[in-house]
Amino acid sequence: MSFLRFSVAALTLGLGACDSLGAHASVVAKAGSHELSVDRLGNLIGLSAAPVRKDVARSIAEVWVDYQLLGEAAAKGDTIGDLKLVDETMVPVIQRARIETLYGQISQAWKDAKVDESGLEARYNNGEFLAAKHILISITQGSPPDSVARFQAQAMAVRKDLNPANFGAMAAKFSKDPGTATKGGDLGVFPKGIMVPEFERGITSLKPGEISGPIRTAYGFHIIRRSMYADVKEQVLKAATDKQVAAAESTYLTGLEGAAKIEVKSDAPITIKSVAIELEAHFDDNTVIANMQGGNYTASNLSRMLRTIPQKNQLLSQLQSAPDSVILTQFLKPVLRTELLTREADKKGIKSDTALLGNVHRTFFNMVKGAWNGLGVAPSMLDSAGKLSPEQRAKLAGDRVEAYMDRLIKQEMNFVEVPPPLEAALREKYKSSIDRAGIDRAVEKAQKVRAAADSAKAKSEPSSAVPIPGGAPAAGAPPAAPAAGKKTP
């Protein structure tokens, strides 16, 4: 179903907590009992190949916070095992399952409704559904005119020998479309608008059973045979059924939206972008994004939803720069539909079954163990003999994270991902903060460190024996001859 295919796609820049540490802070971030200083972050960036930019500094600080909180939890032997917290941070998985159950209940009637087959052939003949086979004589991009003419002549020669009986065999022999050649060139049944315009015009100009001449597209020359209805009747019936179900689904969702009396605020895109920039700053923000019967949708609802979704960071970045119209139609509308469907599931008493929750919990705990092992801070790695004090374990975990960060920034270690649900649980359970002023100062520090490192590198490089135009002559090289018409001083 179209709604259940809604998903968001990942970027590497993380955005998260921001509790002010003071306008003149020497600390960029705090994570549990650990601090990331301006000098430390500035040196990490300045002495690496990373771009010296604010967004990069923020991203590194976010990663540092996640890793240190993982170390803090490991030192305490805490698997973040509060099941209520786990369920809250794994909401997308649980919510999706509940909505699928809801759809399973309400969609059966849509699927059971029979398509009127009496008019189906006429609908097919009129082009509501398209089906074809084709033979592609491909053209290499940038081919010169003489090559294009040669390919066209080849296509015309193939067309000369074609008839409905041998089309499949000829496609297998001559077509350069690897996806269909072995199937006799069969493209199956497809809706209007899915093919390139030239190809679609070629199909719709044919009557079922007819074969076109060579039709030029960006891919080459196509010879198309529009399929007879009798040959694709079952596929057309399925396509018509799917279309009927989709129409019923759309009517259902439109009905939900109408009953909810949704009124999107005029400044909703501004609020959404603000949330995308600073998620955690909006956790308790009751700014209304949309008025709805049964409870308004607020910045708090949105920020708490966004923090746990897969590929969170890519979506956050996209939201910050997307046009308002895209935010409203391609993002907010599906989000509000999710909210409405979740409320419908609540009304119908649809809950998550025990098996699902068990799988969700195992998935979460595997996230914890995987991140611990990747960073080398699993409890057994910190104190296998059980002889260290809690403070010693915490220090060891922190030191290992710092060493890991040193090697990570130099690209000597693989990046250990902290999935959004785990990140959300860590930030919920342990204290952390990132300071904007600290980020700015770290970037300033990194610029100075990078400049000094570049200067030292330039001084250590041997002089070139080849004079550089406009530059000083190499050591031991004769002075450059004066330009014509100019005198030496």
MARMIPA-143790 format. One record per residue (C-alpha): residue number from 0; residue in one letter; chain; x, y, z. Coordinates in steps of 0.5 Angstrom, whole numbers. Layout:
<NUM,A,A,<X,Y,Z>>
...
//
This chain:
<0,M,A,<0,0,0>>
<1,S,A,<2,7,-2>>
<2,F,A,<2,9,6>>
<3,L,A,<6,3,8>>
<4,R,A,<12,5,3>>
<5,F,A,<13,12,6>>
<6,S,A,<20,12,8>>
<7,V,A,<26,17,9>>
<8,A,A,<32,17,7>>
<9,A,A,<42,18,11>>
<10,L,A,<47,23,12>>
<11,T,A,<53,24,16>>
<12,L,A,<51,30,20>>
<13,G,A,<48,29,27>>
<14,L,A,<44,34,30>>
<15,G,A,<42,34,37>>
<16,A,A,<43,36,44>>
<17,C,A,<44,44,46>>
<18,D,A,<45,46,53>>
<19,S,A,<48,52,54>>
<20,L,A,<55,52,58>>
<21,G,A,<56,59,58>>
<22,A,A,<58,64,52>>
<23,H,A,<66,64,54>>
<24,A,A,<66,56,55>>
<25,S,A,<72,53,54>>
<26,V,A,<68,46,54>>
<27,V,A,<64,44,47>>
<28,A,A,<61,38,50>>
<29,K,A,<59,34,56>>
<30,A,A,<57,27,56>>
<31,G,A,<56,24,63>>
<32,S,A,<62,25,67>>
<33,H,A,<67,27,61>>
<34,E,A,<68,34,58>>
<35,L,A,<70,35,51>>
<36,S,A,<74,42,51>>
<37,V,A,<75,47,45>>
<38,D,A,<82,45,45>>
<39,R,A,<81,38,44>>
<40,L,A,<76,39,39>>
<41,G,A,<80,44,35>>
<42,N,A,<86,40,35>>
<43,L,A,<82,34,33>>
<44,I,A,<80,37,27>>
<45,G,A,<86,42,25>>
<46,L,A,<91,36,25>>
<47,S,A,<86,32,21>>
<48,A,A,<84,32,14>>
<49,A,A,<77,34,16>>
<50,P,A,<74,40,13>>
<51,V,A,<75,46,18>>
<52,R,A,<67,48,18>>
<53,K,A,<62,49,24>>
<54,D,A,<58,43,21>>
<55,V,A,<63,38,21>>
<56,A,A,<65,40,28>>
<57,R,A,<58,39,31>>
<58,S,A,<58,33,27>>
<59,I,A,<64,30,31>>
<60,A,A,<62,33,38>>
<61,E,A,<55,29,37>>
<62,V,A,<59,23,35>>
<63,W,A,<64,24,41>>
<64,V,A,<58,25,46>>
<65,D,A,<55,18,43>>
<66,Y,A,<61,14,44>>
<67,Q,A,<62,17,51>>
<68,L,A,<55,16,54>>
<69,L,A,<56,9,51>>
<70,G,A,<63,8,55>>
<71,E,A,<59,11,61>>
<72,A,A,<54,6,61>>
<73,A,A,<59,0,59>>
<74,A,A,<63,2,66>>
<75,K,A,<56,2,70>>
<76,G,A,<54,-5,66>>
<77,D,A,<48,-2,64>>
<78,T,A,<45,-5,58>>
<79,I,A,<40,1,57>>
<80,G,A,<35,-5,59>>
<81,D,A,<29,0,61>>
<82,L,A,<24,-4,57>>
<83,K,A,<19,2,57>>
<84,L,A,<25,7,55>>
<85,V,A,<27,2,49>>
<86,D,A,<19,2,47>>
<87,E,A,<19,9,47>>
<88,T,A,<26,10,42>>
<89,M,A,<24,4,38>>
<90,V,A,<17,7,36>>
<91,P,A,<18,7,29>>
<92,V,A,<18,-1,29>>
<93,I,A,<12,-2,34>>
<94,Q,A,<8,4,30>>
<95,R,A,<9,1,23>>
<96,A,A,<7,-6,26>>
<97,R,A,<1,-3,29>>
<98,I,A,<-1,1,23>>
<99,E,A,<0,-6,19>>
<100,T,A,<-5,-9,23>>
<101,L,A,<-10,-4,22>>
<102,Y,A,<-9,-4,15>>
<103,G,A,<-10,-11,15>>
<104,Q,A,<-17,-11,18>>
<105,I,A,<-19,-5,14>>
<106,S,A,<-17,-7,7>>
<107,Q,A,<-19,-14,7>>
<108,A,A,<-26,-11,4>>
<109,W,A,<-22,-7,-1>>
<110,K,A,<-19,-13,-4>>
<111,D,A,<-25,-17,-4>>
<112,A,A,<-29,-12,-8>>
<113,K,A,<-29,-15,-15>>
<114,V,A,<-27,-11,-21>>
<115,D,A,<-32,-10,-27>>
<116,E,A,<-29,-15,-32>>
<117,S,A,<-34,-13,-37>>
<118,G,A,<-31,-6,-39>>
<119,L,A,<-24,-8,-38>>
<120,E,A,<-22,-10,-45>>
<121,A,A,<-25,-3,-47>>
<122,R,A,<-21,1,-41>>
<123,Y,A,<-14,-3,-44>>
<124,N,A,<-16,-1,-51>>
<125,N,A,<-17,6,-49>>
<126,G,A,<-10,6,-46>>
<127,E,A,<-12,6,-39>>
<128,F,A,<-7,0,-38>>
<129,L,A,<-1,-1,-43>>
<130,A,A,<3,-7,-44>>
<131,A,A,<8,-8,-50>>
<132,K,A,<14,-12,-52>>
<133,H,A,<20,-8,-55>>
<134,I,A,<27,-9,-58>>
<135,L,A,<32,-4,-57>>
<136,I,A,<38,-3,-61>>
<137,S,A,<42,1,-56>>
<138,I,A,<46,7,-58>>
<139,T,A,<53,9,-54>>
<140,Q,A,<52,16,-51>>
<141,G,A,<56,21,-55>>
<142,S,A,<56,17,-61>>
<143,P,A,<57,21,-68>>
<144,P,A,<52,22,-73>>
<145,D,A,<55,16,-77>>
<146,S,A,<54,11,-72>>
<147,V,A,<47,13,-70>>
<148,A,A,<45,12,-77>>
<149,R,A,<48,6,-77>>
<150,F,A,<44,4,-71>>
<151,Q,A,<38,6,-74>>
<152,A,A,<39,2,-81>>
<153,Q,A,<40,-4,-76>>
<154,A,A,<34,-3,-73>>
<155,M,A,<30,-2,-80>>
<156,A,A,<33,-8,-82>>
<157,V,A,<31,-12,-76>>
<158,R,A,<24,-9,-77>>
<159,K,A,<23,-11,-84>>
<160,D,A,<24,-19,-81>>
<161,L,A,<19,-18,-76>>
<162,N,A,<12,-21,-75>>
<163,P,A,<8,-22,-69>>
<164,A,A,<10,-30,-69>>
<165,N,A,<17,-28,-69>>
<166,F,A,<18,-22,-64>>
<167,G,A,<20,-26,-58>>
<168,A,A,<25,-30,-62>>
<169,M,A,<28,-23,-65>>
<170,A,A,<28,-20,-59>>
<171,A,A,<32,-25,-55>>
<172,K,A,<37,-25,-61>>
<173,F,A,<38,-17,-63>>
<174,S,A,<35,-13,-57>>
<175,K,A,<40,-10,-52>>
<176,D,A,<36,-9,-46>>
<177,P,A,<39,-14,-41>>
<178,G,A,<32,-14,-37>>
<179,T,A,<27,-16,-42>>
<180,A,A,<31,-19,-48>>
<181,T,A,<31,-26,-45>>
<182,K,A,<24,-25,-44>>
<183,G,A,<22,-24,-51>>
<184,G,A,<22,-16,-50>>
<185,D,A,<16,-17,-45>>
<186,L,A,<15,-10,-41>>
<187,G,A,<9,-13,-38>>
<188,V,A,<3,-8,-36>>
<189,F,A,<5,-1,-33>>
<190,P,A,<1,5,-32>>
<191,K,A,<1,11,-36>>
<192,G,A,<7,16,-35>>
<193,I,A,<12,11,-33>>
<194,M,A,<16,11,-39>>
<195,V,A,<20,16,-43>>
<196,P,A,<15,21,-47>>
<197,E,A,<18,18,-54>>
<198,F,A,<17,11,-52>>
<199,E,A,<10,12,-49>>
<200,R,A,<7,16,-55>>
<201,G,A,<10,10,-59>>
<202,I,A,<6,5,-55>>
<203,T,A,<-1,9,-55>>
<204,S,A,<0,11,-63>>
<205,L,A,<-1,3,-64>>
<206,K,A,<-7,-1,-64>>
<207,P,A,<-6,-8,-60>>
<208,G,A,<-2,-13,-64>>
<209,E,A,<1,-7,-68>>
<210,I,A,<9,-7,-69>>
<211,S,A,<12,0,-69>>
<212,G,A,<18,3,-74>>
<213,P,A,<24,5,-70>>
<214,I,A,<23,10,-65>>
<215,R,A,<29,14,-62>>
<216,T,A,<30,15,-55>>
<217,A,A,<36,17,-51>>
<218,Y,A,<37,10,-50>>
<219,G,A,<37,8,-57>>
<220,F,A,<32,6,-63>>
<221,H,A,<26,2,-60>>
<222,I,A,<21,-3,-64>>
<223,I,A,<15,-4,-60>>
<224,R,A,<9,-9,-61>>
<225,R,A,<3,-7,-57>>
<226,S,A,<1,-13,-53>>
<227,M,A,<-6,-16,-55>>
<228,Y,A,<-11,-16,-49>>
<229,A,A,<-12,-23,-49>>
<230,D,A,<-5,-24,-48>>
<231,V,A,<-4,-20,-42>>
<232,K,A,<-11,-21,-39>>
<233,E,A,<-9,-23,-32>>
<234,Q,A,<-4,-18,-31>>
<235,V,A,<-9,-12,-33>>
<236,L,A,<-14,-15,-28>>
<237,K,A,<-9,-15,-23>>
<238,A,A,<-7,-8,-25>>
<239,A,A,<-14,-6,-25>>
<240,T,A,<-15,-9,-18>>
<241,D,A,<-9,-5,-15>>
<242,K,A,<-11,1,-18>>
<243,Q,A,<-18,0,-15>>
<244,V,A,<-15,-2,-8>>
<245,A,A,<-11,5,-8>>
<246,A,A,<-17,9,-10>>
<247,A,A,<-20,6,-4>>
<248,E,A,<-14,7,1>>
<249,S,A,<-14,14,-2>>
<250,T,A,<-21,15,0>>
<251,Y,A,<-20,12,7>>
<252,L,A,<-14,17,8>>
<253,T,A,<-18,23,6>>
<254,G,A,<-24,21,10>>
<255,L,A,<-19,21,16>>
<256,E,A,<-16,28,15>>
<257,G,A,<-23,31,14>>
<258,A,A,<-26,28,20>>
<259,A,A,<-20,30,24>>
<260,K,A,<-21,37,21>>
<261,I,A,<-13,38,20>>
<262,E,A,<-11,46,19>>
<263,V,A,<-4,47,18>>
<264,K,A,<-1,53,21>>
<265,S,A,<2,58,16>>
<266,D,A,<9,58,19>>
<267,A,A,<9,50,20>>
<268,P,A,<15,50,15>>
<269,I,A,<19,55,19>>
<270,T,A,<17,51,26>>
<271,I,A,<19,44,22>>
<272,K,A,<26,47,20>>
<273,S,A,<27,50,27>>
<274,V,A,<26,43,30>>
<275,A,A,<31,40,24>>
<276,I,A,<36,44,27>>
<277,E,A,<36,43,34>>
<278,L,A,<32,37,36>>
<279,E,A,<32,36,43>>
<280,A,A,<31,44,44>>
<281,H,A,<24,42,42>>
<282,F,A,<22,36,46>>
<283,D,A,<18,40,50>>
<284,D,A,<16,45,45>>
<285,N,A,<8,46,45>>
<286,T,A,<8,50,38>>
<287,V,A,<3,48,34>>
<288,I,A,<4,45,27>>
<289,A,A,<-3,43,25>>
<290,N,A,<-9,44,29>>
<291,M,A,<-13,37,29>>
<292,Q,A,<-19,34,33>>
<293,G,A,<-17,29,38>>
<294,G,A,<-10,33,40>>
<295,N,A,<-6,38,36>>
<296,Y,A,<1,36,33>>
<297,T,A,<6,40,36>>
<298,A,A,<14,41,35>>
<299,S,A,<15,37,41>>
<300,N,A,<11,31,37>>
<301,L,A,<15,32,31>>
<302,S,A,<22,32,35>>
<303,R,A,<21,26,39>>
<304,M,A,<19,22,33>>
<305,L,A,<25,25,29>>
<306,R,A,<30,23,34>>
<307,T,A,<28,15,33>>
<308,I,A,<27,14,26>>
<309,P,A,<32,10,21>>
<310,Q,A,<37,15,17>>
<311,K,A,<35,21,21>>
<312,N,A,<41,25,20>>
<313,Q,A,<39,25,12>>
<314,L,A,<32,27,13>>
<315,L,A,<34,33,18>>
<316,S,A,<39,36,13>>
<317,Q,A,<34,35,7>>
<318,L,A,<29,39,12>>
<319,Q,A,<33,45,13>>
<320,S,A,<34,46,6>>
<321,A,A,<28,44,3>>
<322,P,A,<22,49,0>>
<323,D,A,<16,50,4>>
<324,S,A,<12,46,-1>>
<325,V,A,<16,40,-1>>
<326,I,A,<16,40,7>>
<327,L,A,<8,41,7>>
<328,T,A,<7,36,1>>
<329,Q,A,<12,30,1>>
<330,F,A,<14,31,9>>
<331,L,A,<8,34,13>>
<332,K,A,<2,30,10>>
<333,P,A,<5,23,11>>
<334,V,A,<7,25,18>>
<335,L,A,<0,27,20>>
<336,R,A,<-3,21,16>>
<337,T,A,<2,17,21>>
<338,E,A,<-1,20,27>>
<339,L,A,<-8,19,25>>
<340,L,A,<-7,12,23>>
<341,T,A,<-4,11,30>>
<342,R,A,<-10,14,33>>
<343,E,A,<-14,10,29>>
<344,A,A,<-10,4,32>>
<345,D,A,<-11,6,39>>
<346,K,A,<-19,7,38>>
<347,K,A,<-19,0,36>>
<348,G,A,<-15,-3,41>>
<349,I,A,<-9,-5,37>>
<350,K,A,<-3,-7,41>>
<351,S,A,<4,-10,40>>
<352,D,A,<4,-17,41>>
<353,T,A,<9,-21,45>>
<354,A,A,<13,-24,39>>
<355,L,A,<14,-17,36>>
<356,L,A,<16,-14,43>>
<357,G,A,<21,-19,44>>
<358,N,A,<24,-18,37>>
<359,V,A,<24,-11,38>>
<360,H,A,<28,-11,45>>
<361,R,A,<33,-16,42>>
<362,T,A,<34,-12,36>>
<363,F,A,<36,-6,41>>
<364,F,A,<40,-10,46>>
<365,N,A,<44,-12,40>>
<366,M,A,<45,-5,38>>
<367,V,A,<48,-4,45>>
<368,K,A,<53,-10,45>>
<369,G,A,<55,-8,37>>
<370,A,A,<57,-1,39>>
<371,W,A,<60,-3,45>>
<372,N,A,<64,-8,42>>
<373,G,A,<66,-4,36>>
<374,L,A,<69,2,41>>
<375,G,A,<72,-4,45>>
<376,V,A,<68,-1,51>>
<377,A,A,<64,-7,53>>
<378,P,A,<64,-9,60>>
<379,S,A,<68,-15,60>>
<380,M,A,<73,-11,56>>
<381,L,A,<74,-6,61>>
<382,D,A,<74,-11,67>>
<383,S,A,<74,-18,66>>
<384,A,A,<77,-20,73>>
<385,G,A,<72,-15,76>>
<386,K,A,<78,-12,80>>
<387,L,A,<77,-4,78>>
<388,S,A,<73,1,82>>
<389,P,A,<67,4,78>>
<390,E,A,<71,10,78>>
<391,Q,A,<77,6,74>>
<392,R,A,<72,3,70>>
<393,A,A,<69,10,68>>
<394,K,A,<76,13,66>>
<395,L,A,<78,7,62>>
<396,A,A,<72,7,58>>
<397,G,A,<73,15,57>>
<398,D,A,<80,14,55>>
<399,R,A,<79,8,50>>
<400,V,A,<73,13,47>>
<401,E,A,<79,18,46>>
<402,A,A,<84,14,43>>
<403,Y,A,<78,11,38>>
<404,M,A,<77,18,36>>
<405,D,A,<84,20,35>>
<406,R,A,<84,14,30>>
<407,L,A,<77,15,27>>
<408,I,A,<79,22,25>>
<409,K,A,<85,20,22>>
<410,Q,A,<81,15,18>>
<411,E,A,<85,9,22>>
<412,M,A,<79,6,24>>
<413,N,A,<72,4,22>>
<414,F,A,<66,9,24>>
<415,V,A,<62,5,29>>
<416,E,A,<54,7,28>>
<417,V,A,<50,9,34>>
<418,P,A,<43,8,31>>
<419,P,A,<38,13,32>>
<420,P,A,<34,9,37>>
<421,L,A,<40,8,41>>
<422,E,A,<42,15,41>>
<423,A,A,<35,17,43>>
<424,A,A,<36,12,49>>
<425,L,A,<43,14,51>>
<426,R,A,<41,22,51>>
<427,E,A,<34,20,55>>
<428,K,A,<38,16,61>>
<429,Y,A,<44,20,61>>
<430,K,A,<46,28,62>>
<431,S,A,<49,31,55>>
<432,S,A,<50,38,52>>
<433,I,A,<53,41,47>>
<434,D,A,<55,49,47>>
<435,R,A,<54,53,40>>
<436,A,A,<59,58,43>>
<437,G,A,<64,52,44>>
<438,I,A,<63,49,37>>
<439,D,A,<65,56,34>>
<440,R,A,<71,57,39>>
<441,A,A,<73,50,37>>
<442,V,A,<73,52,29>>
<443,E,A,<77,58,31>>
<444,K,A,<82,54,34>>
<445,A,A,<82,49,28>>
<446,Q,A,<83,54,23>>
<447,K,A,<89,56,27>>
<448,V,A,<92,49,28>>
<449,R,A,<91,48,21>>
<450,A,A,<94,54,18>>
<451,A,A,<100,52,23>>
<452,A,A,<101,45,20>>
<453,D,A,<100,47,13>>
<454,S,A,<106,53,14>>
<455,A,A,<110,47,18>>
<456,K,A,<109,43,12>>
<457,A,A,<110,48,7>>
<458,K,A,<117,50,10>>
<459,S,A,<119,42,10>>
<460,E,A,<118,41,3>>
<461,P,A,<124,42,-1>>
<462,S,A,<125,48,-6>>
<463,S,A,<123,46,-13>>
<464,A,A,<128,47,-19>>
<465,V,A,<123,49,-24>>
<466,P,A,<122,57,-23>>
<467,I,A,<115,58,-21>>
<468,P,A,<112,64,-26>>
<469,G,A,<111,70,-22>>
<470,G,A,<115,67,-16>>
<471,A,A,<122,67,-13>>
<472,P,A,<127,63,-17>>
<473,A,A,<129,57,-14>>
<474,A,A,<136,57,-10>>
<475,G,A,<142,57,-14>>
<476,A,A,<138,58,-21>>
<477,P,A,<140,64,-25>>
<478,P,A,<135,70,-25>>
<479,A,A,<129,70,-30>>
<480,A,A,<130,75,-36>>
<481,P,A,<127,81,-36>>
<482,A,A,<120,82,-40>>
<483,A,A,<121,85,-47>>
<484,G,A,<121,92,-46>>
<485,K,A,<122,93,-39>>
<486,K,A,<129,94,-36>>
<487,T,A,<132,91,-30>>
<488,P,A,<133,96,-24>>
//
